[in-house]
Amino acid sequence: MNIQIEKLRSFVLIAEEKNLTRAAERRFSTPAAVSAQLKQLEDALNLTLFERTSKGMLLTEAGRRLLPMANRILGNLAEFETTAHAIAGRARTQLLFGLNALPELLRFEQVLEAAARELPDVSLVVRSGNSGDNQRAVLTGDLDAGFVFGGRDHPDLERTELGHVNIVTVGPPAGKSGPLPATAGELAGRAWISPSMECPYSDLMRQILGSHYDEANIVATSDDEYSTITMVKAGLGLALVEAHLADMAECRNEVRVYPDTGGRVPLYLVVRRDRRHQLPELAVFVHLVQDQWSGARVAPGTLRETTAGMLNPS
């Protein structure tokens, strides 16, 4: 069985975009090439992963079951590669970067590809954490940059808003939980697994429950979405989870997703102001992240040429 990483990347992006053209744009490829990779993957697996509908390309049952594993493989590969480069000591500069969600959700695979072109002498080490931990680590210098959801401004930090992520309400798996109550008061009476107060999801929960927030039946608190999903699966109560992660958990029959009860939180890239000015490589890397979220397409070598004086001062 010939399952190449590039085919898995195409599979994941088609699942996210539900559209071959948009998936191909994110791969810097063509719809025909991405379609061919999908066909080769389906042939290798002897499975149909998508069905074409009026709403776009939707995952089949087989596709839904395989998607979480494909995401884990790609995330593990990114961490493996960056750590291996650091161990090998081939780079003269090392950047420590904090992720707070799956690499695909953060468009980090494309950032890594661009960084390999524009910053060939830089080793990027990726660490995973929650938003609060990432912001604190950037402030203390334990990270050079990181992704955070929401959060508060700080005079020493440069926080660039990249976009938004969708958050949904999840409950115990279907069959163990019924529909959500129609009113905020009744909803507050249901058992809840609350995010910590410093988490931006807590502001969203406050919006959902409105004036009944202080009456909420909070049975547990969690800082980590994977722990939250485990508690929901065990039947402890309702919770707020990032939509992509929630969908994967629902595919594994761990939770039930209530897609119309949630909201959006902003995603920021956080760096320390002084660190960005002291380290030209970090400034270039910040540009690469911003380009992925702005929709800009940087020609290979462009940033390296325009920043040559910064990276190699005479």
C-alpha positions as CSV (number, residue, x, y, z in Angstrom):
1,M,0.0,0.0,0.0
2,N,1.5,3.3,-1.1
3,I,0.2,6.1,1.1
4,Q,2.4,9.2,0.7
5,I,2.3,12.2,3.0
6,E,1.3,14.6,0.1
7,K,-1.8,12.5,-0.6
8,L,-2.8,12.7,3.1
9,R,-2.3,16.5,3.0
10,S,-4.6,16.8,0.0
11,F,-7.2,14.5,1.8
12,V,-7.2,16.8,4.9
13,L,-7.4,20.0,2.9
14,I,-10.3,18.8,0.7
15,A,-12.1,17.7,3.9
16,E,-11.6,21.2,5.4
17,E,-12.5,23.2,2.3
18,K,-15.1,20.8,0.8
19,N,-13.9,22.1,-2.6
20,L,-11.1,20.9,-4.9
21,T,-10.2,24.4,-6.2
22,R,-9.8,25.9,-2.7
23,A,-7.9,22.9,-1.5
24,A,-5.5,23.2,-4.5
25,E,-4.9,26.9,-3.8
26,R,-3.8,26.1,-0.3
27,R,-1.5,23.4,-1.7
28,F,-0.1,25.8,-4.3
29,S,-1.2,23.2,-6.8
30,T,-4.0,22.7,-9.4
31,P,-7.4,21.0,-8.9
32,A,-6.4,18.3,-11.4
33,A,-3.3,17.4,-9.4
34,V,-5.1,17.4,-6.1
35,S,-7.9,15.3,-7.6
36,A,-5.4,12.8,-8.9
37,Q,-3.7,12.5,-5.5
38,L,-7.1,11.9,-3.9
39,K,-7.9,9.2,-6.5
40,Q,-4.5,7.5,-5.9
41,L,-5.2,7.5,-2.1
42,E,-8.7,6.1,-2.5
43,D,-7.3,3.4,-4.9
44,A,-4.5,2.5,-2.4
45,L,-7.1,2.2,0.4
46,N,-9.8,0.6,-1.7
47,L,-12.2,3.1,-0.1
48,T,-14.3,6.1,-1.3
49,L,-13.4,9.0,1.0
50,F,-15.8,11.7,-0.4
51,E,-19.1,12.1,-2.1
52,R,-19.8,15.0,-4.5
53,T,-23.0,16.9,-3.5
54,S,-24.6,20.2,-4.2
55,K,-23.0,21.4,-0.9
56,G,-19.5,20.4,-2.0
57,M,-17.3,17.4,-1.4
58,L,-18.5,15.7,1.8
59,L,-16.7,13.0,3.7
60,T,-18.1,9.5,3.5
61,E,-18.3,7.4,6.7
62,A,-14.9,5.9,5.9
63,G,-13.5,9.4,5.3
64,R,-14.9,10.7,8.6
65,R,-13.2,7.8,10.5
66,L,-9.8,8.3,8.8
67,L,-9.6,12.1,9.0
68,P,-8.6,12.3,12.7
69,M,-5.8,9.8,12.1
70,A,-4.6,11.7,9.1
71,N,-4.5,15.0,11.1
72,R,-2.5,13.3,13.9
73,I,0.0,11.9,11.4
74,L,0.6,15.3,9.8
75,G,0.9,17.0,13.2
76,N,3.3,14.4,14.4
77,L,5.3,14.7,11.2
78,A,5.7,18.4,11.5
79,E,6.9,18.1,15.1
80,F,9.2,15.2,14.2
81,E,10.8,17.2,11.3
82,T,11.4,20.4,13.2
83,T,12.8,18.6,16.3
84,A,15.1,16.5,14.1
85,H,16.5,19.6,12.4
86,A,17.2,21.1,15.8
87,I,18.9,18.0,17.1
88,A,21.1,17.8,14.0
89,G,22.4,21.3,14.7
90,R,22.4,22.2,11.1
91,A,20.9,25.6,11.7
92,R,22.6,28.7,12.9
93,T,19.4,30.2,14.4
94,Q,16.6,28.4,16.2
95,L,13.1,29.7,16.5
96,L,10.7,28.3,19.1
97,F,7.1,28.4,18.1
98,G,4.0,27.5,20.0
99,L,0.9,25.9,18.5
100,N,-2.5,26.0,20.3
101,A,-4.4,23.8,17.8
102,L,-3.9,21.3,15.0
103,P,-1.3,22.4,12.4
104,E,-3.9,22.1,9.6
105,L,-6.3,24.4,11.4
106,L,-3.5,27.0,11.8
107,R,-2.3,26.7,8.2
108,F,1.0,25.8,9.7
109,E,2.0,23.1,7.1
110,Q,2.1,25.9,4.4
111,V,4.1,28.1,6.7
112,L,6.7,25.4,7.2
113,E,6.9,24.9,3.4
114,A,7.5,28.7,2.9
115,A,10.0,28.8,5.8
116,A,12.0,26.0,4.2
117,R,12.4,28.3,1.1
118,E,12.8,31.6,2.7
119,L,14.8,30.7,5.9
120,P,16.9,27.6,4.9
121,D,19.4,28.3,7.8
122,V,16.8,28.5,10.5
123,S,15.7,25.6,12.6
124,L,12.0,25.8,13.7
125,V,11.1,23.9,16.9
126,V,7.3,23.5,17.4
127,R,5.7,23.1,20.8
128,S,2.1,22.5,21.7
129,G,0.2,24.3,24.5
130,N,-2.9,26.3,25.2
131,S,-3.4,30.0,24.4
132,G,-2.6,31.2,27.9
133,D,0.6,29.2,28.2
134,N,1.7,30.3,24.8
135,Q,1.3,34.0,25.6
136,R,3.1,33.7,28.9
137,A,5.9,31.7,27.3
138,V,6.4,34.4,24.6
139,L,6.5,37.1,27.4
140,T,9.2,35.2,29.4
141,G,11.2,34.4,26.3
142,D,10.6,30.6,26.4
143,L,8.9,31.0,23.0
144,D,9.8,33.3,20.1
145,A,6.2,33.4,18.8
146,G,3.0,31.6,19.2
147,F,-0.7,31.3,18.3
148,V,-3.3,32.3,20.8
149,F,-7.1,32.5,20.8
150,G,-8.4,35.8,22.2
151,G,-6.4,37.0,25.3
152,R,-5.4,40.4,26.5
153,D,-3.1,42.9,25.0
154,H,0.3,43.6,26.8
155,P,2.6,46.5,26.2
156,D,5.6,44.2,25.6
157,L,3.7,42.1,23.0
158,E,2.8,42.6,19.4
159,R,-0.5,40.7,18.8
160,T,-1.5,40.4,15.2
161,E,-5.1,39.3,14.5
162,L,-5.0,36.6,11.7
163,G,-8.6,35.5,11.5
164,H,-11.2,33.7,13.5
165,V,-11.9,30.1,14.6
166,N,-15.4,28.6,15.1
167,I,-16.4,27.3,18.5
168,V,-19.3,24.9,19.0
169,T,-21.1,23.4,22.0
170,V,-20.6,19.7,22.4
171,G,-22.4,17.2,24.7
172,P,-22.2,13.5,25.4
173,P,-22.5,11.2,22.4
174,A,-25.8,10.9,20.5
175,G,-28.1,8.6,22.4
176,K,-26.8,9.8,25.7
177,S,-28.0,13.4,25.4
178,G,-31.0,15.0,23.9
179,P,-31.5,18.4,22.2
180,L,-30.4,21.6,24.0
181,P,-32.9,23.6,25.9
182,A,-34.5,26.5,24.0
183,T,-33.8,29.2,26.7
184,A,-30.6,30.5,28.2
185,G,-32.0,29.9,31.7
186,E,-32.7,26.2,31.0
187,L,-29.3,25.9,29.2
188,A,-27.5,27.3,32.3
189,G,-29.2,24.6,34.4
190,R,-27.5,21.8,32.4
191,A,-24.2,20.5,33.6
192,W,-21.3,22.4,32.1
193,I,-17.5,21.8,31.9
194,S,-16.3,25.4,32.0
195,P,-13.1,26.8,30.4
196,S,-10.7,28.5,32.8
197,M,-11.4,32.2,33.4
198,E,-8.3,33.3,31.3
199,C,-9.5,31.3,28.3
200,P,-11.4,33.3,25.6
201,Y,-14.0,30.5,25.5
202,S,-15.2,31.7,28.9
203,D,-16.2,35.0,27.3
204,L,-18.1,33.1,24.7
205,M,-19.8,31.0,27.3
206,R,-20.9,34.2,29.1
207,Q,-22.4,35.5,25.9
208,I,-24.3,32.2,25.3
209,L,-25.8,32.1,28.8
210,G,-26.3,35.8,29.1
211,S,-27.7,37.0,32.4
212,H,-27.9,33.4,33.6
213,Y,-24.1,32.9,33.4
214,D,-23.7,33.3,37.2
215,E,-26.3,30.6,37.7
216,A,-24.5,28.1,35.5
217,N,-24.3,24.6,36.8
218,I,-20.5,24.2,36.4
219,V,-19.4,20.7,37.4
220,A,-15.8,20.8,36.2
221,T,-13.2,23.2,34.7
222,S,-10.6,22.5,32.0
223,D,-7.8,24.4,30.3
224,D,-7.2,21.7,27.6
225,E,-9.6,20.8,24.8
226,Y,-8.5,17.2,24.7
227,S,-9.3,16.8,28.4
228,T,-12.6,18.6,27.9
229,I,-13.6,16.1,25.2
230,T,-12.7,13.2,27.5
231,M,-14.9,14.7,30.2
232,V,-17.8,15.3,27.8
233,K,-17.4,11.7,26.5
234,A,-17.7,10.5,30.1
235,G,-21.0,12.2,30.4
236,L,-20.0,15.0,32.8
237,G,-21.8,17.8,30.8
238,L,-21.7,20.3,28.0
239,A,-18.6,22.2,26.9
240,L,-17.2,24.6,24.2
241,V,-14.7,23.2,21.8
242,E,-13.1,24.3,18.5
243,A,-15.3,23.2,15.7
244,H,-12.7,21.1,13.7
245,L,-11.6,19.3,16.8
246,A,-15.3,18.7,17.8
247,D,-16.1,17.3,14.4
248,M,-13.3,14.8,14.7
249,A,-14.4,13.8,18.1
250,E,-17.9,13.3,16.8
251,C,-16.6,11.1,14.1
252,R,-15.1,8.9,16.8
253,N,-18.5,8.9,18.6
254,E,-17.0,10.7,21.6
255,V,-19.3,13.7,21.6
256,R,-22.4,15.1,20.0
257,V,-21.9,18.5,18.2
258,Y,-24.6,21.2,18.4
259,P,-23.4,23.3,15.5
260,D,-25.7,26.3,15.9
261,T,-24.8,27.0,19.5
262,G,-21.4,28.6,19.7
263,G,-19.6,31.5,18.1
264,R,-16.2,32.7,16.9
265,V,-13.0,33.8,18.7
266,P,-10.1,35.7,17.1
267,L,-6.8,34.0,16.4
268,Y,-3.6,36.0,17.1
269,L,0.0,35.6,16.3
270,V,2.0,36.9,19.4
271,V,5.6,38.0,19.5
272,R,7.6,40.1,21.9
273,R,8.3,43.5,20.4
274,D,12.0,43.7,21.3
275,R,12.6,40.1,20.2
276,R,11.1,40.8,16.7
277,H,13.4,43.8,16.2
278,Q,16.5,42.0,17.5
279,L,16.0,38.8,15.4
280,P,15.5,39.5,11.7
281,E,14.7,35.8,11.1
282,L,11.7,36.1,13.4
283,A,10.5,39.1,11.5
284,V,10.6,37.2,8.3
285,F,8.8,34.2,9.9
286,V,6.0,36.5,11.2
287,H,5.6,37.7,7.6
288,L,5.2,34.2,6.4
289,V,2.5,33.4,8.9
290,Q,0.6,36.7,8.0
291,D,0.8,35.9,4.3
292,Q,-0.9,32.5,4.8
293,W,-3.8,34.2,6.6
294,S,-4.1,37.2,4.4
295,G,-4.3,35.1,1.3
296,A,-1.1,36.5,-0.2
297,R,1.0,34.2,-2.3
298,V,4.7,35.1,-1.9
299,A,6.9,34.0,-4.9
300,P,9.7,31.7,-3.9
301,G,12.8,33.6,-2.7
302,T,11.0,37.0,-2.6
303,L,11.2,37.5,1.2
304,R,14.7,36.1,1.3
305,E,15.8,38.6,-1.4
306,T,14.1,41.6,0.2
307,T,15.4,40.8,3.7
308,A,18.9,39.8,2.6
309,G,20.4,42.9,4.2
310,M,18.6,42.1,7.5
311,L,19.7,38.5,7.6
312,N,23.2,39.0,6.3
313,P,24.3,42.5,7.4
314,S,27.5,43.8,5.9
